[in-house]
Amino acid sequence: MTVNRRFLLMRRPHGMPVPEDFRLAEAAVPAPPPGGFVLRNCYASLDPAQRGWMDDGPSYMPPIALGDPIRATCVGVVHASDNPDFAQGDWVMGLNALEDYSAMVPGGFTMKLDVSQVESPSRFLSAMGAVGLTGYFGLLEVAKPRAGEVLLVSGAAGAVGSVVGQIGRIAGCRTIGIAGGAEKCRRLIADYGFDAAIDYKGKTQAALAAEIGRLAPGGVDILFENVGGVVMDASLLNLARKARIVLCGLIAEYNLPEKVGIRNLWSVLVQEATIFGFLIMNFAPRFAEAAPIMAEWMAAGRLRIDEDVQHGLENAYPAFMRLFSGANTGKLVLKIADGR
Amino acid sequence: MTVNRRFLLMRRPHGMPVPEDFRLAEAAVPAPPPGGFVLRNCYASLDPAQRGWMDDGPSYMPPIALGDPIRATCVGVVHASDNPDFAQGDWVMGLNALEDYSAMVPGGFTMKLDVSQVESPSRFLSAMGAVGLTGYFGLLEVAKPRAGEVLLVSGAAGAVGSVVGQIGRIAGCRTIGIAGGAEKCRRLIADYGFDAAIDYKGKTQAALAAEIGRLAPGGVDILFENVGGVVMDASLLNLARKARIVLCGLIAEYNLPEKVGIRNLWSVLVQEATIFGFLIMNFAPRFAEAAPIMAEWMAAGRLRIDEDVQHGLENAYPAFMRLFSGANTGKLVLKIADGR
């Protein structure tokens, strides 16, 4: 392959992204920068956070510049190198972009991978990557669950949510998952071991709140929030005293030009609850301590992380949109090339 | 006086309370219950929390029953007693109601007062009461300010807000207050020592956010939130990383039948901020440790707590409404009787 296909951001989406916001362009394969290397990206992570990076607002990362490729965590194989530590054929993970080849320098999130220990290199984007570890650190280090507590997870069939529920169960919590549709709710219990599942589709805030209340009559001790909107407002009406809320995502809001807003913050006040804004990036130095624990749970059949692998840079747009249509279950990954 | 006038809740307000929601009725003066006493209520605290108690929703206290008098923290003088520890003429504080006489039993929030140490017994409803100590514990124990941090206070000219700003200054913070109107903003700086004041009146969220940003270009480390609504949303756009938000009140929302909602919670996420729902009640066992410190600050001229004293049970409705019209500055108190 002699061209570098790149999936570019051409304009900032207004609400839900449309195909015209992007363009698949061709460029020359870059040369290794001094002391760096070029990675053949094989798998790219597709995450709700990328939608935020497309907006021109303040965030924990600069917005993607117009004309630049969509920023993405990728795993791939070194294609050409000016650095003996990163030899041709080595597997590497880094914050690259939706493109065939990325010029990289060591540092930041860049790290070499031992792919011999996993069935697919994509595992470093799911279980052993930010998503799996978001569940691990967000639940265990931020919410600090105690056995017997009630854990409510929104977006529970998603990549992060399904991990949170399973680790919550390992921690001895009673776990309730909220997801959209009967099939996802079936999987919450059958595949991810939730004690109860709630289908939010077609329900008002009052109906949702009542359903949560029936399943958690003593209130919710930990709310792991991935969704926002009506689902979060219904959950807030069921907080136990001193509840902890891990604010991990607000996917219901990301594509709304006019945000809906959270109306039940008063419940946080009267229940003396705490909301923790949570980003996984700052736990990166501790990933190495968590990965073997996650691997052990997976080997023992206590933790299952599904991947939804879509194929081809040319499918980047429809693949990305699976995050918002409710189509995907498990960690969404775009396979760009084989690598091995 | 042989009758007991009582300010009753006759129906639950829909949005802003109207006079027809209440009735001033007359009843017989109660007899002391066994082991208890009857208090002649002299001063009653008027607080935004009372608006919440008028609603029929879940809260940290049961709603006021229809036909019951409006629950209120009161200080008064023992009128008749069946308990030697509470002798006729003793000053007592308790969670009573807007009425001339309340039958009380020891326990709960009931405590005897030494009024010789204060210029007016109403001080136990302001500086030495829940309001002053809300500022003390909310700022010092929940937000834990460090010298040099930026403290933003909404409702800054109110009873709690003005205390928070002054204690923040004592703690070495740079203090910015938000209030409604030029006169209140003048007082923030002249009377309460804020470093800067912002008048929110007539401003959009974007304009308010820009004004906060100019005054706190490095972001707000501590947001002491008394208001909610647009003011809170504008503040959330200016959080520093790891900001702490003390959620103490949401007065902008209390009278809205349809809550507006907070749209910028995403900023809590990306800044890894924390929102602490805060009630003063659970710090009640520690009031005795804070009161002498507050007294010392007041004596040294470092802390000023204004009282807005309204007069007469017959004025309970217009007095209470001063909380929402923006008319009151300082702690709103209803004087029911002289007592001394």
Interface residues (C-beta under 8 A of the other chain):
Chain A: G52 P58 S59 Y60 G228 L237 L247 C248 G249 L250 E253 K259 V260 G261 I262 R263 N264 L265 W266 S267 V268 L269 V270 Q271 E272 A273 T274 I275 F276 G277 F278 L279 N282
Chain B: G52 P58 S59 Y60 G228 L237 L247 C248 G249 L250 E253 K259 V260 G261 I262 R263 N264 L265 W266 S267 V268 L269 V270 Q271 E272 A273 T274 I275 F276 G277 F278 L279 N282
